[in-house]
């Protein structure tokens, strides 16, 4: 049982490039989400999904797209990278709704945009 | 929406001392308050949580207290050890809400 996995661990992009951060979980969790972590700002929700085929925006969705074609996978796409998107990105999952269930986080992806 | 404020942002204690981290929340409907620990370079992990039907919860050296009237909750760590050094995040939510709202984090340093 690998839990929540993320790839890559590190990534450097140039401004304007696009890329996809991968997230997968093997716990059959319905709820998955993406957070970004910036110094002094805690964890901020980007997008979330309550099940396959259902996604919605979080607190800071601009510049990011998501899709959920399977229960296991929840990729995050950066459409045109900007320096302001330099951050550590965490994917998380929980058994059901994100409100009161334990969130299980992936190991994170450290992204630098030059 | 919900807003969670966390204090202090940094906390340094001597090994064996107690540490207290405080959070306040804005939405009186919130009824679930977890605490996550994040070691350097690692992922956040749940260490304890409390629901609004109780005022205090303990798990060995850690405890959380909740004051719903004042809308604040606190994490207490007793007999601190160097391995307690980490960033601690509080959060607040309720069933049906889309996600947790996190505080900005407290960096705890336990000096040997």
Interface residues (C-beta under 8 A of the other chain):
Chain A: X33 X40 X41 X42 X43 X44 X45 X48 X56 X58 X90 X97 X98 X99 X100 X102 X103 X105 X106 X107 X108
Chain B: X6 X9 X31 X32 X34 X36 X42 X43 X44 X45 X46 X49 X51 X89 X93 X94 X95 X96 X97 X98 X99 X100 X102 X103 X104 X105
